[in-house]
Amino acid sequence: MFKFLRTFINFVVGIIALLLTFRLIFKFLVVNTGTPFVAWLYGFTAPLVAPFSRILPNWKFSGFEVDFATVAALIVFALAGSLLLMLLPYSRRVVVTDGAPTDV
């Protein structure tokens, strides 16, 4: 049970991190928002970044833009996923040899 839950948490946090990384790269390179994939990506990740965008401003320099809200969202979701994984125990295998159980 815990193995499935750990795998699911890793999968969800990994997908969120991947999407937020794409968002960060696309914002930095100022990609055309009219492209369907970019529009979908910004729309899908907007609720994930919204709490941080009110606090952290974007930083623009030389035609590039650094979105600190996305960086903060990446950090917070990675930490939240790690904390959730710390709460779940690892499944341990017990090997019995010569009648005395030992942990592996």
FIKENU-122115 format. One line per 2 residues: their letters; for each residue y, z, x of C-alpha. Coordinates in steps of 0.02 Angstrom, whole numbers, plus 32768, in hexadecimal, padded with zeros to 4 digits. Layout:
# residues N
A = Y,Z,X | ...
# end
This chain:
# residues 104
MF = 8000,8000,8000 | 807B,8032,8087
KF = 804E,7F9B,80F1 | 807C,7F26,8062
LR = 811F,7F85,8043 | 814C,7F81,80FC
TF = 812A,7EC5,8102 | 8192,7EA8,8065
IN = 8226,7F0B,80AA | 821D,7EAD,814F
FV = 8217,7E07,80F2 | 82AC,7E2E,8081
VG = 8317,7E74,810D | 82E9,7DDF,817B
II = 831C,7D61,80F5 | 83C0,7DBE,80D6
AL = 83E4,7DC2,8191 | 83BE,7D08,81A1
LL = 8430,7CD9,8111 | 84BC,7D49,8151
TF = 84AA,7CFE,81FF | 84BB,7C4F,81B7
RL = 8554,7C8A,8157 | 85A0,7CD2,81F6
IF = 8582,7C32,8258 | 85C4,7BC3,81CC
KF = 8660,7C2F,81B8 | 867E,7C2D,8273
LV = 8670,7B70,827D | 86D6,7B5A,81DB
VN = 8651,7AEE,8189 | 867E,7A85,80F0
TG = 8661,7AF2,8056 | 8648,7A58,7FEA
TP = 859A,7A3F,8033 | 8518,7A79,7FB3
FV = 84B5,7AE7,802D | 8551,7B3B,8071
AW = 8596,7B58,7FC2 | 84EF,7BA3,7F8C
LY = 84E8,7C0F,8029 | 8598,7C53,8011
GF = 8576,7C73,7F59 | 84D0,7CC9,7F7A
TA = 850F,7D38,8008 | 85B9,7D61,7FBA
PL = 8578,7DFC,7F5E | 8528,7E3A,7FFF
VA = 85CB,7E2A,8060 | 8645,7E5B,7FD5
PF = 864A,7F18,7FF6 | 8677,7EF8,80AC
SR = 86F4,7E6B,808E | 876B,7EE5,803A
IL = 876C,7F51,80D6 | 875E,7ED8,8168
PN = 87CF,7E41,817C | 87A1,7D98,81C4
WK = 87E2,7D70,8271 | 881F,7CBE,8290
FS = 883E,7C72,833A | 8848,7BBE,837A
GF = 8802,7B74,82DA | 876D,7BEA,82D5
EV = 8754,7C7E,8262 | 86F3,7D1F,8281
DF = 86BB,7D71,81E0 | 86AB,7E2A,820A
AT = 866E,7E50,815A | 85D3,7DE8,8179
VA = 85B5,7E3E,8221 | 85C4,7EE8,81CC
AL = 854D,7EB2,8141 | 84CE,7E78,81C3
IV = 84D6,7F20,821B | 84CD,7F87,817C
FA = 843A,7F26,8132 | 83DA,7F2E,81D7
LA = 83F7,7FEA,81E1 | 83C7,8003,812B
GS = 8326,7FA1,8145 | 82FD,8006,81E1
LL = 831D,80AA,8187 | 82AD,8074,80F7
LM = 8224,8048,8171 | 8235,80F1,81C6
LL = 8214,8146,8120 | 816E,80ED,8109
PY = 80DA,812A,816E | 8071,80B6,81D8
SR = 7FBF,80A4,81A3 | 7F50,80ED,822A
RV = 7E9E,80BF,824B | 7E27,814D,8271
VV = 7D95,8124,82E2 | 7CFE,8194,82DB
TD = 7C97,819D,837A | 7C12,821D,839C
GA = 7C40,827B,82FD | 7CF1,82A8,8337
PT = 7D81,8246,82E2 | 7E0C,820B,8356
DV = 7EB0,81B4,832D | 7ECB,8107,8372
# end
